[in-house]
Structure formats: C-alpha cells, structure tokens
Amino acid sequence: MIAGIELGGTKTVVATGTAGGLVHEEWRFPTTTPAQTLAQALGWLAERGVPEAIGVAAFGPVGIVKGRPAYGKVLATPKPGWADFSIVDPLLEAFPGVRVTLDTDVNAAVLAEAKLGAGQGVEDLAYITIGTGIGAGILSGGHLIHGALHPEFGHFKVPRMPGDGFAGVCSFHGDCLEGLASGPSIAARWGTAAADLAVDHPAWDTEAWYLAHGALALLGIVSPARVIIGGGVSQAEGFHAKTERILNEIAGGYFLPLGETPYVVPPLLGQQAGIVGALLLTGV
C-alpha cells in the first residue's frame, strides 16, 4: 500500500495509489489544527490498511532535509498553531516502520508535471503556484532543488509595478511577491476574491506583471526550460499568455528565444498535481 498526503494551507488531500503516481482513491477535507488534520488523514489511511510508504507534500516553510534539527517540522508560518509542529512524528507513531518522504507541495507538483503533465521530457522545470500563498518547485537536471531550506520563491522581492502603492499583505515581508500577488493580496487590494473578478478586470494585468517579473528571476537564476503556473488564482482566461507576453517584454531579448512551444503554461494535471506528486515522492 502506497499513500500520499498533500497538506495545503486551506485543504488537505490524502490518497492511496502507486509510486508511479496513479491515484486509486482520495479524500479532500479542510486543513484545520495540526492534530485534527493529521488525525483525520491517518484515520482514513488506517481504514484502508498499513502503508509501506507515505509521500508527504506540505505547505512551507518546512524542514525537508534529513539529519537537521528542524527535519519534519513546519517552520515560521503565519498559519496559527502550525509553527514547530512535526508532520513526520505522527505518521511514524501511527505506522511504525513506514518509509516517509517529505517535501514541499510545490516540489511535489513540479515532479508530477515533469513525469506525467505539462513538463514531460523537460529536466529543467519550474512550477509556480498562486493561492493562499505563492511558492515554486524547481527541477534542475531532473533533480528537485533543496539547500539551506528549500526554494521560497513567494518571498522574493520583485520590482514595484509603476504606480502601485499597495502595501502588501505578507506578515513577514510586506511587499514580497506573495504579499503583492497571492490570493489574499488580490482580495485585500481589490476588495473581491480572485474567483469573482471578471477576465477584463485590471487585477489580471497587475497579477501578470508581478508573475512575469518572478518568472524572469527564475529564468536568470536557475534557467528553467519551461515555467508552469498553477493554483486557483492562475485559472483566469488568458492569464498565462499575458504573463508570457510581459516576460518577453521585460527580458529585453536577452534570454530569448525560449523555444518553439509556449514558455509559460498551465499545469496539465490541474488540482491533482500535488497529490500525484506526493505519491511520486515515495519513489524518489
């Protein structure tokens, strides 16, 4: 039995499947307190048997490097009650001997899209998600990027859009990319949730401008051959093409041509990327 857990800021997904990313059965429920959320996920799994391996795709920041004191723990998050909570310990207590592989939700998503989605055949790939926060998973030479922590793309400081006086909503950095372009920032800036904005609303020009500058930073630092942008906020019609158009403008011809196919694309796996990636982590 192979299991996957996608632990998101607003929802949690738990599934059984294969190490190749095939989902057999899944259950989605709201992410609440740490104890309640993990108890629900583990209870659901226990009803189905004893897993030999569990892949966990978690919201960050989270300690993903084994051997370090913070391994397995959620770090400095604004999500109440989650800071310093160990995700791994409850899994090992519930299923002694289970093999646990932990990574970020966006690293899991980029792995899934590379293996089965919009990044197939691409070994240098970035996956950006825009939702409650902003994050990026990075595959370089076919390997997921780790390091001092893991990529924290959402907290990158991007240039200000001309005329933009919005303070930003990030509780740590104010006007970082997440503070200026995440779902909560859209709601605070425009007084309306992203899902309720018309496709011709000026919010999308602002959103694409900031994401294009974020993509330019990725292009300049890790040089992905393709950038996938997913998450609920990215689903507006024409968003990816608009972001790529601005990216081409601000790149100034220096990084181009970027290839024959579109460079900024939506995920092929949609909202399944995270949980498929969690299953795939068991084979990494």
Secondary structure as a PSIPRED ss2 file (coil, helix, strand):
# PSIPRED VFORMAT (PSIPRED V4.0)

   1 M C   1.000  0.000  0.000
   2 I E   0.000  0.000  1.000
   3 A E   0.000  0.000  1.000
   4 G E   0.000  0.000  1.000
   5 I E   0.000  0.000  1.000
   6 E E   0.000  0.000  1.000
   7 L E   0.000  0.000  1.000
   8 G C   1.000  0.000  0.000
   9 G C   1.000  0.000  0.000
  10 T C   1.000  0.000  0.000
  11 K E   0.000  0.000  1.000
  12 T E   0.000  0.000  1.000
  13 V E   0.000  0.000  1.000
  14 V E   0.000  0.000  1.000
  15 A E   0.000  0.000  1.000
  16 T E   0.000  0.000  1.000
  17 G E   0.000  0.000  1.000
  18 T C   1.000  0.000  0.000
  19 A C   1.000  0.000  0.000
  20 G C   1.000  0.000  0.000
  21 G C   1.000  0.000  0.000
  22 L C   1.000  0.000  0.000
  23 V E   0.000  0.000  1.000
  24 H E   0.000  0.000  1.000
  25 E E   0.000  0.000  1.000
  26 E E   0.000  0.000  1.000
  27 W E   0.000  0.000  1.000
  28 R E   0.000  0.000  1.000
  29 F E   0.000  0.000  1.000
  30 P E   0.000  0.000  1.000
  31 T C   1.000  0.000  0.000
  32 T C   1.000  0.000  0.000
  33 T C   1.000  0.000  0.000
  34 P H   0.000  1.000  0.000
  35 A H   0.000  1.000  0.000
  36 Q H   0.000  1.000  0.000
  37 T H   0.000  1.000  0.000
  38 L H   0.000  1.000  0.000
  39 A H   0.000  1.000  0.000
  40 Q H   0.000  1.000  0.000
  41 A H   0.000  1.000  0.000
  42 L H   0.000  1.000  0.000
  43 G H   0.000  1.000  0.000
  44 W H   0.000  1.000  0.000
  45 L H   0.000  1.000  0.000
  46 A H   0.000  1.000  0.000
  47 E C   1.000  0.000  0.000
  48 R C   1.000  0.000  0.000
  49 G C   1.000  0.000  0.000
  50 V C   1.000  0.000  0.000
  51 P C   1.000  0.000  0.000
  52 E C   1.000  0.000  0.000
  53 A E   0.000  0.000  1.000
  54 I E   0.000  0.000  1.000
  55 G E   0.000  0.000  1.000
  56 V E   0.000  0.000  1.000
  57 A E   0.000  0.000  1.000
  58 A E   0.000  0.000  1.000
  59 F C   1.000  0.000  0.000
  60 G C   1.000  0.000  0.000
  61 P C   1.000  0.000  0.000
  62 V E   0.000  0.000  1.000
  63 G E   0.000  0.000  1.000
  64 I C   1.000  0.000  0.000
  65 V C   1.000  0.000  0.000
  66 K C   1.000  0.000  0.000
  67 G C   1.000  0.000  0.000
  68 R C   1.000  0.000  0.000
  69 P C   1.000  0.000  0.000
  70 A C   1.000  0.000  0.000
  71 Y E   0.000  0.000  1.000
  72 G C   1.000  0.000  0.000
  73 K E   0.000  0.000  1.000
  74 V E   0.000  0.000  1.000
  75 L C   1.000  0.000  0.000
  76 A C   1.000  0.000  0.000
  77 T C   1.000  0.000  0.000
  78 P C   1.000  0.000  0.000
  79 K C   1.000  0.000  0.000
  80 P C   1.000  0.000  0.000
  81 G C   1.000  0.000  0.000
  82 W C   1.000  0.000  0.000
  83 A C   1.000  0.000  0.000
  84 D C   1.000  0.000  0.000
  85 F C   1.000  0.000  0.000
  86 S E   0.000  0.000  1.000
  87 I C   1.000  0.000  0.000
  88 V H   0.000  1.000  0.000
  89 D H   0.000  1.000  0.000
  90 P H   0.000  1.000  0.000
  91 L H   0.000  1.000  0.000
  92 L H   0.000  1.000  0.000
  93 E H   0.000  1.000  0.000
  94 A H   0.000  1.000  0.000
  95 F C   1.000  0.000  0.000
  96 P C   1.000  0.000  0.000
  97 G C   1.000  0.000  0.000
  98 V C   1.000  0.000  0.000
  99 R E   0.000  0.000  1.000
 100 V E   0.000  0.000  1.000
 101 T E   0.000  0.000  1.000
 102 L E   0.000  0.000  1.000
 103 D E   0.000  0.000  1.000
 104 T E   0.000  0.000  1.000
 105 D H   0.000  1.000  0.000
 106 V H   0.000  1.000  0.000
 107 N H   0.000  1.000  0.000
 108 A H   0.000  1.000  0.000
 109 A H   0.000  1.000  0.000
 110 V H   0.000  1.000  0.000
 111 L H   0.000  1.000  0.000
 112 A H   0.000  1.000  0.000
 113 E H   0.000  1.000  0.000
 114 A H   0.000  1.000  0.000
 115 K H   0.000  1.000  0.000
 116 L H   0.000  1.000  0.000
 117 G C   1.000  0.000  0.000
 118 A C   1.000  0.000  0.000
 119 G C   1.000  0.000  0.000
 120 Q C   1.000  0.000  0.000
 121 G C   1.000  0.000  0.000
 122 V C   1.000  0.000  0.000
 123 E C   1.000  0.000  0.000
 124 D C   1.000  0.000  0.000
 125 L E   0.000  0.000  1.000
 126 A E   0.000  0.000  1.000
 127 Y E   0.000  0.000  1.000
 128 I E   0.000  0.000  1.000
 129 T E   0.000  0.000  1.000
 130 I E   0.000  0.000  1.000
 131 G C   1.000  0.000  0.000
 132 T C   1.000  0.000  0.000
 133 G C   1.000  0.000  0.000
 134 I E   0.000  0.000  1.000
 135 G E   0.000  0.000  1.000
 136 A E   0.000  0.000  1.000
 137 G E   0.000  0.000  1.000
 138 I E   0.000  0.000  1.000
 139 L E   0.000  0.000  1.000
 140 S E   0.000  0.000  1.000
 141 G C   1.000  0.000  0.000
 142 G C   1.000  0.000  0.000
 143 H E   0.000  0.000  1.000
 144 L E   0.000  0.000  1.000
 145 I C   1.000  0.000  0.000
 146 H C   1.000  0.000  0.000
 147 G C   1.000  0.000  0.000
 148 A C   1.000  0.000  0.000
 149 L C   1.000  0.000  0.000
 150 H C   1.000  0.000  0.000
 151 P C   1.000  0.000  0.000
 152 E C   1.000  0.000  0.000
 153 F H   0.000  1.000  0.000
 154 G H   0.000  1.000  0.000
 155 H H   0.000  1.000  0.000
 156 F C   1.000  0.000  0.000
 157 K C   1.000  0.000  0.000
 158 V C   1.000  0.000  0.000
 159 P C   1.000  0.000  0.000
 160 R C   1.000  0.000  0.000
 161 M C   1.000  0.000  0.000
 162 P C   1.000  0.000  0.000
 163 G C   1.000  0.000  0.000
 164 D C   1.000  0.000  0.000
 165 G C   1.000  0.000  0.000
 166 F C   1.000  0.000  0.000
 167 A C   1.000  0.000  0.000
 168 G C   1.000  0.000  0.000
 169 V C   1.000  0.000  0.000
 170 C E   0.000  0.000  1.000
 171 S C   1.000  0.000  0.000
 172 F C   1.000  0.000  0.000
 173 H C   1.000  0.000  0.000
 174 G E   0.000  0.000  1.000
 175 D C   1.000  0.000  0.000
 176 C C   1.000  0.000  0.000
 177 L H   0.000  1.000  0.000
 178 E H   0.000  1.000  0.000
 179 G H   0.000  1.000  0.000
 180 L H   0.000  1.000  0.000
 181 A H   0.000  1.000  0.000
 182 S C   1.000  0.000  0.000
 183 G H   0.000  1.000  0.000
 184 P H   0.000  1.000  0.000
 185 S H   0.000  1.000  0.000
 186 I H   0.000  1.000  0.000
 187 A H   0.000  1.000  0.000
 188 A H   0.000  1.000  0.000
 189 R H   0.000  1.000  0.000
 190 W H   0.000  1.000  0.000
 191 G C   1.000  0.000  0.000
 192 T C   1.000  0.000  0.000
 193 A C   1.000  0.000  0.000
 194 A H   0.000  1.000  0.000
 195 A H   0.000  1.000  0.000
 196 D H   0.000  1.000  0.000
 197 L C   1.000  0.000  0.000
 198 A C   1.000  0.000  0.000
 199 V C   1.000  0.000  0.000
 200 D C   1.000  0.000  0.000
 201 H C   1.000  0.000  0.000
 202 P C   1.000  0.000  0.000
 203 A H   0.000  1.000  0.000
 204 W H   0.000  1.000  0.000
 205 D H   0.000  1.000  0.000
 206 T H   0.000  1.000  0.000
 207 E H   0.000  1.000  0.000
 208 A H   0.000  1.000  0.000
 209 W H   0.000  1.000  0.000
 210 Y H   0.000  1.000  0.000
 211 L H   0.000  1.000  0.000
 212 A H   0.000  1.000  0.000
 213 H H   0.000  1.000  0.000
 214 G H   0.000  1.000  0.000
 215 A H   0.000  1.000  0.000
 216 L H   0.000  1.000  0.000
 217 A H   0.000  1.000  0.000
 218 L H   0.000  1.000  0.000
 219 L H   0.000  1.000  0.000
 220 G H   0.000  1.000  0.000
 221 I H   0.000  1.000  0.000
 222 V C   1.000  0.000  0.000
 223 S C   1.000  0.000  0.000
 224 P C   1.000  0.000  0.000
 225 A C   1.000  0.000  0.000
 226 R E   0.000  0.000  1.000
 227 V E   0.000  0.000  1.000
 228 I E   0.000  0.000  1.000
 229 I E   0.000  0.000  1.000
 230 G E   0.000  0.000  1.000
 231 G C   1.000  0.000  0.000
 232 G H   0.000  1.000  0.000
 233 V H   0.000  1.000  0.000
 234 S H   0.000  1.000  0.000
 235 Q H   0.000  1.000  0.000
 236 A C   1.000  0.000  0.000
 237 E C   1.000  0.000  0.000
 238 G C   1.000  0.000  0.000
 239 F H   0.000  1.000  0.000
 240 H H   0.000  1.000  0.000
 241 A H   0.000  1.000  0.000
 242 K H   0.000  1.000  0.000
 243 T H   0.000  1.000  0.000
 244 E H   0.000  1.000  0.000
 245 R H   0.000  1.000  0.000
 246 I H   0.000  1.000  0.000
 247 L H   0.000  1.000  0.000
 248 N H   0.000  1.000  0.000
 249 E H   0.000  1.000  0.000
 250 I H   0.000  1.000  0.000
 251 A H   0.000  1.000  0.000
 252 G C   1.000  0.000  0.000
 253 G C   1.000  0.000  0.000
 254 Y C   1.000  0.000  0.000
 255 F C   1.000  0.000  0.000
 256 L C   1.000  0.000  0.000
 257 P C   1.000  0.000  0.000
 258 L C   1.000  0.000  0.000
 259 G C   1.000  0.000  0.000
 260 E C   1.000  0.000  0.000
 261 T C   1.000  0.000  0.000
 262 P C   1.000  0.000  0.000
 263 Y C   1.000  0.000  0.000
 264 V E   0.000  0.000  1.000
 265 V E   0.000  0.000  1.000
 266 P C   1.000  0.000  0.000
 267 P C   1.000  0.000  0.000
 268 L C   1.000  0.000  0.000
 269 L C   1.000  0.000  0.000
 270 G H   0.000  1.000  0.000
 271 Q H   0.000  1.000  0.000
 272 Q H   0.000  1.000  0.000
 273 A H   0.000  1.000  0.000
 274 G H   0.000  1.000  0.000
 275 I H   0.000  1.000  0.000
 276 V H   0.000  1.000  0.000
 277 G H   0.000  1.000  0.000
 278 A H   0.000  1.000  0.000
 279 L H   0.000  1.000  0.000
 280 L H   0.000  1.000  0.000
 281 L H   0.000  1.000  0.000
 282 T C   1.000  0.000  0.000
 283 G C   1.000  0.000  0.000
 284 V C   1.000  0.000  0.000
